Amino acid sequence: MTQKEGGTEQGRLKTEESLGTKTMAGAPMAGGGVVVEVREKKGTLRAAIPTMPFPVAVICLFLNTFIPGLGTFVSAFTVLCGARSELIAERGVCCVFWLNVAAALIQILTAVIMVGWIMSIFWGMDMVILARVTPELAPAQRKSLYPPSEPRQPLN
């Protein structure tokens, strides 16, 4: 499908790497492709899941697997200890704490009919996924999640 004429390629579908920085989402391109950006819309409870260090997230998953809601309850206290969440900027730390406590109570109360246990396991998996995604963020995004407590001196 790709033809070379005088050193240029025709009929090539452009990827993100070959687009450059000036391409806008949803804009038609010269190659005939369209750039599409997909974002997941999270509910209030799901957006309140804190981004914790990886070992803490694994412990919460373990707790949620064997005692539904306990890992979610522990994760609520990590918010008070400085763990970040997507919702903290909008609602504040106290509200995010209570939302996580509410999620834990929902998991505990509905564990009798298996719904809470399954929800609890998925909640723990989301915690681990958030903990694994954070180190791979771009430096600018990482700074917004974890603002430095004191200014750092450049290394010589």
C-alpha positions as CSV (number, residue, x, y, z in Angstrom):
1,M,0.0,0.0,0.0
2,T,2.9,2.3,0.6
3,Q,4.4,3.8,-2.5
4,K,7.7,5.8,-2.6
5,E,8.0,8.5,-5.2
6,G,11.0,10.7,-5.0
7,G,11.6,9.9,-1.3
8,T,8.1,10.7,-0.1
9,E,5.5,8.2,1.1
10,Q,1.9,8.3,0.0
11,G,-1.2,6.6,1.6
12,R,0.5,6.3,5.1
13,L,-1.7,6.5,8.2
14,K,0.0,8.9,10.6
15,T,0.5,7.8,14.1
16,E,0.9,10.1,17.2
17,E,4.7,10.1,16.9
18,S,4.5,11.3,13.3
19,L,1.8,13.9,13.9
20,G,3.8,16.6,15.6
21,T,2.6,18.9,18.3
22,K,0.2,21.1,16.1
23,T,-2.4,18.4,15.4
24,M,-5.7,18.9,17.2
25,A,-8.0,16.1,18.4
26,G,-10.7,15.3,15.9
27,A,-9.0,17.3,13.1
28,P,-8.8,15.6,9.7
29,M,-5.3,15.1,8.4
30,A,-3.6,15.1,5.1
31,G,-3.2,11.3,5.1
32,G,-6.9,10.8,5.5
33,G,-6.8,9.7,9.2
34,V,-8.4,11.4,12.1
35,V,-6.9,11.9,15.5
36,V,-9.3,10.8,18.2
37,E,-8.8,11.4,21.9
38,V,-10.7,9.1,24.3
39,R,-11.1,10.0,28.0
40,E,-12.7,7.8,30.6
41,K,-15.4,9.6,32.6
42,K,-15.3,8.4,36.2
43,G,-18.1,8.6,38.7
44,T,-17.6,10.5,42.0
45,L,-16.8,7.4,44.1
46,R,-14.4,6.0,41.5
47,A,-12.6,9.4,41.1
48,A,-12.1,9.5,44.8
49,I,-9.8,6.4,44.8
50,P,-6.5,7.7,46.1
51,T,-3.1,7.3,44.2
52,M,-1.0,5.5,46.8
53,P,2.5,4.0,46.7
54,F,2.6,0.6,45.0
55,P,3.2,-1.6,48.2
56,V,0.3,0.1,50.0
57,A,-2.0,-0.4,47.0
58,V,-1.1,-4.1,46.9
59,I,-1.8,-4.4,50.7
60,C,-5.2,-2.7,50.1
61,L,-6.0,-5.1,47.3
62,F,-5.0,-8.1,49.5
63,L,-7.3,-6.8,52.3
64,N,-10.2,-6.1,49.9
65,T,-9.9,-9.7,48.5
66,F,-10.2,-11.4,51.9
67,I,-12.2,-8.9,54.0
68,P,-14.4,-6.8,51.6
69,G,-14.2,-3.1,52.3
70,L,-11.2,-3.2,54.7
71,G,-8.6,-2.2,52.0
72,T,-10.9,0.6,50.9
73,F,-11.3,1.8,54.5
74,V,-7.5,1.8,54.9
75,S,-7.1,3.7,51.6
76,A,-9.4,6.4,53.0
77,F,-6.9,7.1,55.7
78,T,-4.1,7.4,53.1
79,V,-5.9,10.4,51.7
80,L,-5.4,12.1,55.1
81,C,-1.8,11.1,55.0
82,G,-1.1,12.8,51.7
83,A,-2.2,10.4,49.0
84,R,-3.7,12.3,46.0
85,S,-6.9,11.8,44.1
86,E,-8.5,13.3,41.0
87,L,-11.3,14.7,43.2
88,I,-9.2,16.5,45.9
89,A,-8.9,19.7,43.8
90,E,-12.7,19.9,43.4
91,R,-14.0,18.7,46.7
92,G,-11.2,18.8,49.2
93,V,-9.4,16.2,51.3
94,C,-12.1,15.8,53.9
95,C,-14.8,15.1,51.3
96,V,-12.6,12.5,49.5
97,F,-11.9,10.8,52.8
98,W,-15.6,10.5,53.5
99,L,-16.4,9.3,50.0
100,N,-13.8,6.5,50.5
101,V,-15.4,5.6,53.8
102,A,-18.8,5.5,52.1
103,A,-17.4,3.2,49.4
104,A,-16.0,0.9,52.1
105,L,-19.3,0.8,53.9
106,I,-21.1,0.0,50.6
107,Q,-18.7,-2.8,50.0
108,I,-19.1,-4.2,53.5
109,L,-22.9,-4.0,53.5
110,T,-23.4,-5.6,50.1
111,A,-20.7,-8.3,50.6
112,V,-23.5,-10.6,51.9
113,I,-24.9,-10.8,48.4
114,M,-21.5,-11.1,46.7
115,V,-21.8,-7.7,45.0
116,G,-19.7,-5.9,47.6
117,W,-17.0,-8.6,47.5
118,I,-16.7,-8.3,43.8
119,M,-16.8,-4.5,44.0
120,S,-14.2,-4.6,46.7
121,I,-11.8,-6.7,44.5
122,F,-12.2,-4.4,41.5
123,W,-11.7,-1.4,43.8
124,G,-8.4,-2.9,45.0
125,M,-7.4,-3.6,41.4
126,D,-8.1,0.1,40.5
127,M,-5.8,1.1,43.4
128,V,-3.0,-1.0,42.1
129,I,-3.5,0.3,38.5
130,L,-3.4,3.9,39.7
131,A,-0.2,3.1,41.7
132,R,1.5,1.6,38.7
133,V,0.4,4.3,36.3
134,T,1.7,7.2,38.4
135,P,5.5,6.6,37.9
136,E,5.0,6.5,34.1
137,L,3.4,10.0,34.0
138,A,5.1,12.8,32.3
139,P,7.2,15.0,34.7
140,A,4.7,17.9,34.5
141,Q,1.8,15.6,35.5
142,R,3.8,14.0,38.3
143,K,4.6,17.5,39.7
144,S,0.8,18.3,39.9
145,L,0.1,15.0,41.7
146,Y,2.9,15.3,44.2
147,P,3.9,18.9,44.8
148,P,7.3,19.2,46.4
149,S,7.3,20.1,50.1
150,E,10.4,22.2,49.8
151,P,12.3,23.7,46.9
152,R,15.0,21.4,45.5
153,Q,18.5,22.6,44.8
154,P,20.0,21.7,41.4
155,L,22.8,19.1,41.4
156,N,26.2,20.3,40.3
